[in-house]
Amino acid sequence: MRDFLLFLHILGAGTWLGANVAQIVSSSTMGGSGGLIAAAWYRTSLTLGRYVYGPAGILIIATGIFLVTTSDGAFEFSDLFVTIGFVVVIIGIVLGITVFGRQGMAAADAAERGDTSVLQRARGRLAGFGVLDTLLVAFTIYAMVAKLGS
């Protein structure tokens, strides 16, 4: 059972990291196109939030809890790497709601209206926070592999 839970946990983290990398690479081309192409890109990004990031986050949290509670004391919720994992998922949720959702919608709407100044501001925020989120996820993966603090 542990191996299956760990597989699902890694699958969730890989999905989150992979989706971030794909968006970082693609957003300069798609999001920078302007007009309806950019609007469609940002609306697609919002869909990813709902159907990719949300389920990946739920999978990570659920399997993380089960991995700790079924570890027969090998891992504790107080272990640093476990705490890092929970904190980063919470940060991801907050960023998803307060930054990626709002700025994605603002970018899509601005692209449709042809408002390049609003689009550029939203793109800048999305890019900056996207890199931050990706670095946090990568650090968390390292923390898990190295079992920081244990």
C-alpha positions in Angstrom: 0.0 0.0 0.0 2.9 2.4 0.8 4.4 2.1 -2.6 1.0 2.8 -4.3 0.5 5.9 -2.1 4.0 7.1 -2.8 3.5 6.5 -6.5 0.3 8.7 -6.4 2.1 11.3 -4.3 4.9 11.6 -6.8 2.4 11.6 -9.7 0.6 14.6 -8.1 3.9 16.5 -7.6 5.1 15.6 -11.1 1.8 16.8 -12.5 2.1 20.2 -10.6 5.7 20.7 -11.6 5.2 19.6 -15.2 2.2 21.8 -15.7 4.1 24.8 -14.3 7.1 24.1 -16.7 4.7 23.7 -19.6 3.0 27.0 -18.8 6.3 28.9 -18.3 7.6 27.7 -21.6 4.3 28.2 -23.6 3.1 31.5 -22.0 5.7 33.7 -23.8 4.5 32.5 -27.2 0.8 32.0 -26.5 0.2 34.7 -23.9 2.4 37.3 -25.8 0.4 36.9 -29.0 -2.2 39.3 -28.0 -5.9 39.3 -29.1 -8.0 36.1 -29.1 -5.0 33.8 -29.1 -3.7 35.3 -25.8 -7.2 35.4 -24.4 -7.7 31.7 -25.2 -4.3 30.9 -23.6 -5.2 32.6 -20.4 -8.6 31.0 -20.2 -7.0 27.6 -20.8 -4.6 28.3 -17.9 -7.7 29.0 -15.7 -9.1 25.6 -16.8 -5.8 24.0 -15.8 -6.2 25.5 -12.4 -9.6 23.8 -12.0 -8.9 20.4 -13.6 -5.2 19.8 -13.2 -3.8 21.8 -10.3 -6.7 21.3 -8.0 -6.9 17.6 -8.3 -3.1 17.3 -8.1 -3.1 19.3 -4.9 -5.8 17.2 -3.4 -3.9 14.0 -4.4 -0.7 15.3 -2.9 -2.4 16.3 0.4 -4.4 13.1 0.7 -1.6 10.8 -0.1 0.8 12.8 2.1 -1.5 12.4 5.1 -1.9 8.7 4.4 1.8 8.2 4.0 2.5 9.8 7.4 -0.4 8.1 9.2 0.5 4.6 7.9 4.3 4.9 8.4 4.2 3.3 11.8 6.1 6.3 13.3 8.8 6.4 10.6 7.4 9.9 9.6 5.6 12.5 11.7 3.7 15.5 10.8 6.3 17.5 12.8 9.1 16.3 10.4 10.5 19.3 8.6 10.1 17.9 5.1 6.4 17.0 5.8 5.8 20.5 7.1 7.5 22.0 4.0 5.2 19.9 1.9 2.0 21.1 3.6 3.1 24.7 3.6 3.9 24.7 -0.1 0.6 23.1 -1.0 -1.1 25.8 1.0 1.0 28.5 -0.7 0.0 27.0 -4.0 -3.7 27.1 -3.1 -3.4 30.8 -2.0 -1.5 31.7 -5.1 -4.0 29.9 -7.3 -6.9 31.8 -5.9 -5.3 35.3 -5.3 -2.8 35.5 -8.1 -3.2 33.0 -10.9 -7.0 33.0 -11.0 -7.4 36.8 -10.8 -4.5 37.7 -13.0 -5.3 35.0 -15.5 -8.9 36.4 -15.8 -7.5 40.0 -16.0 -5.1 38.9 -18.8 -7.7 37.1 -20.8 -10.2 40.1 -20.5 -7.4 42.6 -21.4 -6.3 40.6 -24.4 -9.9 40.4 -25.7 -10.2 44.2 -25.3 -6.8 45.0 -26.7 -5.7 46.6 -23.5 -2.0 46.0 -23.7 -1.0 47.8 -20.5 -3.3 45.7 -18.3 -2.2 42.6 -20.3 1.5 43.3 -19.7 1.0 43.9 -16.0 -1.0 40.7 -15.6 1.5 38.7 -17.7 4.4 40.1 -15.5 2.6 39.0 -12.3 1.8 35.6 -13.7 5.3 35.0 -14.9 6.9 36.1 -11.6 4.6 34.1 -9.4 4.8 31.2 -11.8 8.5 31.0 -11.4 8.2 31.4 -7.6 5.6 28.6 -7.5 7.8 26.4 -9.6 10.9 27.0 -7.5 8.9 26.2 -4.3 7.6 22.9 -5.8 11.1 21.9 -6.9 12.5 22.7 -3.5 9.7 20.7 -1.9 10.5 17.7 -4.1 14.2 18.0 -2.9 13.0 18.3 0.7 11.0 15.1 0.3 13.8 13.2 -1.4 16.4 14.3 1.1 13.9 14.0 4.0 15.1 17.4 5.3 15.0 17.5 9.1 14.9 13.8 9.8 
